[in-house]
Structures are given as structure tokens and as C-alpha cells.
Amino acid sequence: MKFIKQNSIYILIIFVILSVYADITTHNDVKTKNLCNAFHDETSRYTIVSYEVKDGDSVLSVMEDINKHKFHQQPIEQMIDDFLVMNPDANPYQLIPNKIYYFPIYN
């Protein structure tokens, strides 16, 4: 009993750390599963590629570069919506240079 009283703070800290770790890893798994489901539903329309954005790039300029033959056949709103499905935390109007984003190549 003396051991538990003396070390109760350390035991409490360990439980808090384990709880936070479990919460973080579970949240990431759920987010990944949701993204995979969204990609699976849309894969017949496009293929997903990763692209490192350069300074001055915009969503539409990258889309035009990688979709040379199909760019003008897609509505701009649809291209931005598809970008947001693949990059839910990104701002399509302010891309961060040297960051990797996912873009669709339309079939």
C-alpha cells in the first residue's frame, strides 16, 4: 500500500499517456478508412497521384499540367471538390510550397 501511495502520480501519468496515445492512433485509423472509402467510390472517374507543390502553383495549374488532355472537359467546381476529397485539411486556394498533395488524373 505504501508503494501505491508513493507512486500514484507516476501511475496516473502513465495512464494519461497511454490514453492519449490510444486516442491519437484510433483517430488516425478512422480518418484513413474514411479517405480510403471516398477514394474507392470515385476511382472509376480518376486515378490518384501525389504531387509536390512548387512556389506559385495553384490547384488549377497543377490539374492542368497533369490532365492536359481532359482538363477542359471537367468543371472547375468538380476539380476543386475532388481535390478536397483527397486533401480534406488543405485550403485549395492557398497551397503550401514543397508540401505533397493528392490530385486526380481524370480517365
C-alpha positions in Angstrom: 0.0 0.0 0.0 2.9 2.3 0.8 4.2 1.8 -2.8 0.9 2.8 -4.4 0.7 6.0 -2.3 4.2 7.0 -3.1 4.0 6.3 -6.8 0.4 7.2 -7.5 1.4 10.3 -9.5 3.7 8.3 -11.7 1.0 5.7 -12.3 -1.5 8.4 -13.1 0.9 10.0 -15.6 1.4 6.6 -17.3 -2.3 6.1 -17.7 -2.8 9.5 -19.2 0.0 9.0 -21.7 -1.4 5.6 -22.7 -4.9 7.1 -23.0 -3.8 9.9 -25.2 -1.7 7.6 -27.4 -4.6 5.2 -27.9 -6.9 8.1 -28.8 -4.5 9.5 -31.4 -3.8 6.2 -33.1 -7.5 5.3 -33.2 -8.5 8.7 -34.7 -5.9 8.4 -37.5 -7.1 4.9 -38.3 -10.7 6.1 -38.7 -9.6 9.1 -40.8 -7.6 6.8 -43.1 -10.5 4.4 -43.5 -12.9 7.3 -44.4 -10.4 8.6 -47.0 -9.9 5.1 -48.5 -13.7 4.7 -48.8 -14.0 8.0 -50.5 -11.2 7.1 -52.9 -12.8 3.8 -53.7 -16.1 5.3 -54.6 -14.5 7.8 -57.0 -11.8 5.7 -58.6 -13.7 5.0 -61.8 -13.6 8.7 -62.7 -9.9 9.3 -61.9 -6.6 8.0 -60.7 -4.9 9.5 -57.7 -1.4 10.8 -57.8 0.8 12.6 -55.3 2.4 15.9 -56.3 4.9 18.2 -54.5 3.6 21.7 -55.0 6.1 24.4 -56.1 6.0 28.1 -55.2 3.3 29.8 -57.3 1.4 26.6 -58.1 -2.4 26.6 -57.7 -4.8 23.6 -57.7 -5.9 24.5 -61.2 -2.4 25.0 -62.6 -1.3 21.6 -61.3 -4.6 20.0 -62.6 -3.9 21.5 -66.0 -0.3 20.1 -66.0 -1.3 16.6 -65.1 -4.6 16.5 -67.0 -3.5 18.0 -70.3 -6.0 16.0 -72.4 -9.0 16.1 -70.1 -8.6 19.4 -68.2 -11.2 21.4 -70.2 -13.7 18.6 -70.0 -14.0 18.9 -66.2 -16.0 21.6 -64.4 -13.7 23.7 -62.2 -16.0 23.1 -59.2 -15.8 19.3 -59.7 -11.9 19.5 -59.8 -11.8 21.5 -56.6 -14.3 19.2 -54.9 -12.2 16.2 -56.0 -9.1 17.8 -54.6 -10.8 18.4 -51.3 -11.9 14.8 -51.0 -8.3 13.8 -51.3 -6.9 16.6 -49.1 -9.6 17.4 -46.6 -7.4 19.5 -44.4 -6.0 21.6 -47.3 -7.1 25.0 -48.4 -7.4 24.7 -52.3 -6.9 28.5 -52.6 -3.6 28.6 -50.6 -1.3 25.7 -51.3 1.9 25.4 -49.2 5.0 25.1 -51.4 7.1 21.9 -51.0 4.2 20.1 -49.5 2.8 16.9 -51.1 -0.9 16.9 -52.1 -3.0 14.4 -53.8 -4.5 15.2 -57.2 -6.8 13.4 -59.6 -5.9 12.3 -63.1 -9.2 12.0 -64.9 -9.9 9.0 -67.0 
